[in-house]
Amino acid sequence: MTNLKQPLVFLAQSVGLALAVVVLNFLLIQLAPGDPVSVIVGEMGGASEEVIAQMRAAYGLDKSVLEQLLIYVSKVAVGDLGYSYYHNSPVLQLIMQRLPATVLLALSALTLAVVLGTLVGVLSARKPHGLLSSFVTVVSLIGYAAPVFWTGLMLLLLFSAIWPIFPTSGMVQMRAPKGFMYYVDVAHHLVLPAVTLASIYIASYSRLSRTSMIDVLSQDYIRTARAKGLPEGKVVYKHGLRNGLIPVVTMVGLQFGQLFAGATLVETVFNWPGLGRLAFESILRRDYPTILGILLMTSILVMVANALTDLAYRLVDPRIRSKRA
């Protein structure tokens, strides 16, 4: 009964949170200056008051905010995210077209940041006062200070003018290859955006894993393992790393939402065809249904990431499994 109750509670909490996100996002959008009709009319070069009134009625903007909210919530409840004012196509279709590119970028950057950051942090924790540890501290400070768009621009200059070995725009070539070479081409285009997005998180995870491992390696069970004559590598990576990863797993869950926010800037810099770039274009054009759809989809992805983080806790820390069994 307990095992069945937990998923139901999580589902109820997720639905309630998604509803709150829908309502709050809608109200925040209503507070923003301007509206999509004014943007469309500006691109048309002007229109009469009658045409403007017809357009507002067609988009449902002539109704009160409460009426618009109730209509929108009722549509979202059945999976209808509305139509894009600018693209004139279903918002859900637009999101599904762009979502794979954003997920690929975000997961690639996250994997790179966690693996490389944790590895560097563990290596520096073995000699806390050594040269590598001091280097990690300096690099972490630089990583925190450097904005992600600045890092992207610097990489663009480096690999487009000085050392042109990576593509600096798009996801594939204009004449995209087929078969296995298509995936190679995507990976080639992915390098710079993924490294840019991962740069700030590599600094975070290296610093966090270094601090965590220094604390873990000072514990009694680590001293006991060393006293038994176990190899240092086995002591660090088998006995120490599992407990040292717990703060890193926590940080991954907390930073997943920030990762998508950073992806917006990275996709704009590198012309990456993902949700971030679509969100940036939609904000400029006051395309409210698309903005709301992207915010809702991002919120759902963050909730899924939090659920996966909880599962990762059970794998990393056996004490959690024993408490919930």
DAVEN-V634180 format. One record per run of one state. SS is the DSSP state (~ for helix, > for strand, _ for the rest). FROM is the first residue (numbers start at 1). LEN is the number of residues. If there is no record, write none. Layout:
# DAVEN-V634180
ss;from;len
SS;FROM;LEN
SS;FROM;LEN
This chain:
# DAVEN-V634180
ss;from;len
_;1;1
~;2;30
_;32;4
~;36;9
_;45;4
~;49;10
_;59;6
~;65;13
_;78;5
>;83;1
_;84;6
>;90;1
~;91;36
_;127;4
~;131;15
_;146;2
~;148;15
_;163;17
~;180;37
_;217;3
~;220;8
_;228;4
~;232;13
_;245;1
~;246;24
_;270;5
~;275;10
_;285;3
~;288;29
_;317;1
~;318;7
_;325;1
